[in-house]
Amino acid sequence: MARFVRRDPAPAARRPVIGVLCCNEVADRPIQAVASRFIEPLSRISGATVLLVPALVEVADVAALTGRLDGLLLTGSRSDVEPHHYGGRAVPESHADPQRDRVALALAERMIESGRPVFGICRGLQEINVLFGGSLRRDLGEEHHRAGDLPFEALFDQRHDVTLTPGGLLGGLSPSARISVNSVHREGIGRLGDGLAIEACSPDDGLIEAISARPCGAEVLAVQWHPEWDGARAAVDRAFFERVGASLGGQAADERRSRGGVYRGH
């Protein structure tokens, strides 16, 4: 019979934990889904441990999750935020995920109020803008979304330039004020949410492409493009995930100091 001897590991600083919100999809049966490409750079570049958060209202305990997460990423998705969340009219052809809406808005709000960083990519940027009281629009030009029945990878070949705000957070992370990004979205920011700063815009039509805020002591940062695509090889895309890691690391360090000594989990 095997003998097991308990060995206490040497104290070590833990990797910060980031929640990544799932989506409700159907693959023969209802499933919780998140693309693997969102997870890999959070581990490899941000140095984080990823915890997948179900987009199920009766399952996602917002209070408990906030106490255990150092940060949150609201991912891109094939669904749209339902217009009633920002006073808009229903769109018949819209792809909705009402449970994702409710969990994302409630959890992001609780995290921000608790002084924990929240990040957004594509739909995540739109959710953050709505949370801050902003609205969304669908009257976007063809430069933002390639129409037609195309292979999935071909959608991400769609690119256009964005101009980074001088003196902004992303502007300080990029050697160039004008960068090329992929563009895979049907909706975008209409009215900017209260307290949000513009980090980047499309020079062609002025569409807001990135936003930031620091309302309760922790960073809120979101981009409309997909920095996780193609392994975050572009300089500004890698810098996005490096910024995520720095913010998460600061949050984890604050937790260790508040509890005293080496932090071993919530």
C-alpha positions in Angstrom: 0.0 0.0 0.0 1.4 3.3 -1.0 2.5 5.7 1.8 1.8 9.4 1.5 3.9 11.9 3.4 2.7 15.4 3.6 5.3 17.9 2.8 4.7 21.7 3.3 6.1 23.5 0.3 8.4 26.4 0.8 6.6 29.8 0.8 6.4 31.4 -2.6 4.6 34.2 -4.2 1.5 32.9 -6.0 0.5 33.8 -9.5 -2.4 36.2 -9.6 -5.8 34.8 -10.5 -7.8 36.3 -13.3 -11.4 35.4 -14.1 -12.3 34.9 -17.8 -16.0 35.1 -18.5 -17.5 32.3 -20.6 -20.4 32.5 -23.1 -23.5 30.4 -23.5 -23.3 28.4 -26.7 -24.7 25.2 -28.1 -22.7 22.3 -29.4 -25.3 19.6 -29.6 -26.2 20.7 -26.1 -25.8 23.9 -24.0 -22.2 24.5 -23.1 -20.1 27.2 -21.4 -17.4 28.3 -23.9 -14.4 30.6 -24.2 -11.9 30.5 -27.0 -8.5 29.1 -25.9 -6.7 32.0 -27.6 -7.9 34.3 -24.8 -6.4 32.1 -22.1 -2.9 31.3 -23.5 -1.5 34.9 -23.4 -2.9 35.5 -19.9 -0.7 32.7 -18.7 2.3 33.1 -21.0 2.5 36.9 -21.1 0.5 38.2 -18.1 1.8 35.5 -15.7 -1.7 34.7 -14.4 -3.7 31.7 -13.4 -7.0 31.6 -15.3 -10.3 30.8 -13.7 -13.2 30.3 -16.1 -16.4 32.1 -14.9 -19.7 30.5 -16.1 -22.2 33.0 -17.7 -25.0 31.5 -15.7 -26.9 33.8 -13.4 -27.9 31.2 -10.9 -24.4 29.7 -10.7 -22.0 32.7 -10.8 -21.8 34.0 -7.2 -20.7 37.5 -7.8 -19.7 38.3 -4.2 -17.7 35.1 -3.8 -16.0 35.5 -7.1 -15.0 39.1 -6.4 -13.3 37.9 -3.1 -11.3 35.3 -5.0 -10.2 37.1 -8.2 -7.4 39.5 -8.6 -8.8 40.7 -11.9 -11.4 40.0 -14.6 -11.3 39.8 -18.4 -14.5 40.2 -20.4 -13.8 38.4 -23.7 -15.0 38.9 -27.2 -18.0 36.8 -28.3 -20.2 36.0 -31.2 -23.1 37.5 -29.3 -24.2 41.2 -28.8 -25.2 43.1 -25.7 -28.9 43.3 -25.6 -30.0 46.9 -26.4 -32.3 47.3 -23.4 -29.2 47.6 -21.2 -28.4 51.0 -22.7 -31.9 52.2 -23.8 -31.6 51.0 -27.4 -34.1 49.4 -29.6 -34.2 45.6 -30.1 -32.5 44.4 -33.2 -34.2 41.3 -34.8 -31.0 39.9 -36.3 -28.9 40.4 -33.2 -27.2 37.4 -31.6 -28.1 37.6 -27.9 -26.7 36.0 -24.7 -28.8 37.5 -21.9 -27.2 35.5 -19.2 -23.7 36.7 -20.3 -25.0 40.3 -20.2 -26.2 40.0 -16.6 -23.2 38.2 -15.2 -20.7 40.4 -17.0 -22.3 43.7 -15.9 -22.9 42.5 -12.3 -19.4 41.0 -11.8 -17.5 43.8 -13.5 -19.4 46.4 -11.4 -18.6 44.5 -8.2 -14.9 44.0 -9.2 -14.5 47.7 -10.0 -16.2 48.8 -6.8 -13.8 46.5 -4.9 -10.8 48.2 -6.5 -9.9 45.2 -8.7 -8.8 45.6 -12.3 -11.2 44.8 -15.2 -10.2 44.4 -18.8 -12.2 44.0 -22.0 -11.7 42.7 -25.5 -14.3 43.5 -28.3 -17.6 42.6 -26.7 -15.9 43.2 -23.3 -15.2 46.8 -24.3 -18.8 47.2 -25.2 -20.0 45.8 -21.9 -17.7 48.1 -20.0 -19.0 51.1 -21.9 -22.6 50.1 -21.2 -21.7 49.6 -17.5 -20.5 53.2 -17.3 -23.7 54.4 -18.8 -22.7 54.5 -22.5 -24.5 53.2 -25.5 -23.7 51.1 -28.6 -24.2 51.6 -32.3 -24.5 49.3 -35.3 -24.1 51.7 -38.2 -20.5 50.8 -38.8 -18.7 50.9 -42.1 -17.2 47.9 -43.9 -13.7 48.6 -42.6 -14.8 47.3 -39.2 -16.4 44.0 -40.1 -16.1 41.9 -43.2 -19.5 40.7 -44.3 -20.3 37.4 -45.9 -20.0 33.7 -45.1 -16.2 33.5 -44.6 -14.0 30.9 -42.9 -13.4 31.9 -39.2 -9.7 32.7 -39.7 -10.5 35.0 -42.7 -12.6 37.3 -40.5 -9.4 38.3 -38.6 -7.6 39.3 -41.8 -9.8 42.4 -41.8 -7.5 45.3 -40.6 -7.5 49.1 -40.3 -5.5 51.7 -38.6 -6.2 53.3 -35.2 -4.7 56.4 -33.7 -3.6 56.2 -30.0 -4.4 59.1 -27.8 -1.2 61.1 -27.0 -0.3 60.8 -23.3 -2.8 57.9 -22.9 -2.2 54.6 -21.3 -1.9 52.7 -24.6 0.0 55.5 -26.2 2.7 55.0 -23.5 3.0 51.4 -24.4 3.5 51.8 -28.2 6.4 53.2 -30.1 4.0 54.5 -32.7 1.0 56.7 -32.4 -0.7 55.0 -35.3 -1.0 51.2 -35.4 -2.8 48.6 -37.5 -5.3 46.3 -35.7 -7.7 43.5 -36.7 -11.3 44.4 -36.8 -14.1 41.8 -36.2 -17.1 43.5 -34.8 -20.7 44.4 -35.8 -21.2 47.0 -33.0 -19.2 49.8 -31.5 -19.4 52.6 -29.0 -22.0 55.2 -29.6 -22.2 57.4 -26.6 -19.1 57.1 -24.4 -19.7 56.1 -20.8 -19.3 58.6 -18.0 -15.8 58.7 -16.6 -14.2 56.7 -19.4 -11.1 58.1 -21.3 -10.6 57.5 -25.0 -7.4 55.5 -25.6 -7.7 55.1 -29.4 -9.9 56.0 -32.3 -10.3 55.1 -35.9 -8.8 57.9 -38.0 -11.3 57.2 -40.8 -14.6 57.6 -39.0 -13.7 58.5 -35.4 -15.1 55.3 -33.9 -13.7 54.8 -30.4 -11.4 51.8 -30.4 -10.0 51.7 -26.8 -11.1 53.1 -23.4 -9.7 53.3 -19.9 -10.6 54.4 -16.4 -9.5 54.2 -12.8 -12.6 54.9 -10.8 -11.9 53.0 -7.6 -8.1 52.7 -7.5 -7.7 49.9 -10.0 -7.3 49.9 -13.7 -10.1 49.5 -16.3 -8.8 49.0 -19.8 -10.5 47.7 -22.9 -9.9 47.5 -26.7 -12.2 46.9 -29.6 -9.8 44.8 -31.5 -8.4 41.3 -30.7 -4.9 41.5 -29.1 -5.1 37.8 -28.3 -5.3 36.8 -32.0 -2.1 35.3 -33.6 -0.4 34.9 -30.2 -0.2 38.6 -29.3 2.9 39.0 -31.5 2.3 42.6 -32.4 4.1 45.0 -30.0 0.9 46.8 -28.8 -1.0 43.6 -28.4 1.8 42.1 -26.3 1.9 45.3 -24.3 -1.8 45.0 -23.6 -1.2 41.6 -21.9 1.9 42.9 -20.1 -0.2 45.7 -18.7 -2.8 43.1 -17.6 0.0 41.2 -15.8 1.3 44.4 -14.1 -2.1 45.3 -12.8 -2.9 41.8 -11.6 0.5 41.7 -9.9 -0.1 44.9 -8.1 -3.5 43.6 -6.9 -2.0 40.4 -5.6 0.7 42.3 -3.8 -1.9 44.5 -2.1 -3.7 41.4 -0.9 -0.5 39.9 0.6 0.3 43.1 2.4 -3.3 43.4 3.8 -3.1 39.8 5.1 0.5 39.9 6.2 3.3 37.7 5.1 3.1 35.3 2.2 -0.3 35.1 0.5 -1.5 31.6 -0.1 -4.9 32.1 -1.6 -8.2 33.8 -0.8 
